[in-house]
Amino acid sequence: MCEWEDKVILSVPVPANLSHTGKIFWKMTDIDLCIAPIIKALNNNGIYTSSCCCGHGKCDGSILLHDGRELIIKNKE
């Protein structure tokens, strides 16, 4: 897992229910460096992410999807 400050900027989808227009739109935001390739691959293939955090080695990470599912990133013990 990466450190707290290790980020990259990616274009990510904002879900329609959080949009002021009621439609999905894309914005640039900081993503944890170590999971950015996963986030990019999911979004590029139509599995849209809402929120994510790698856990920074302190806890399990998670990726929330627009459809309500959550992917857990298990922390190495």
Secondary structure, DSSP 8 states (H G I E B T S, - for coil): ---TT-EEEEEEEE-GGGSTTSS-EEEEEEEEGGGHHHHHHHHHTT--EEEEE--TTTS-EEEEETTS-EEEE----
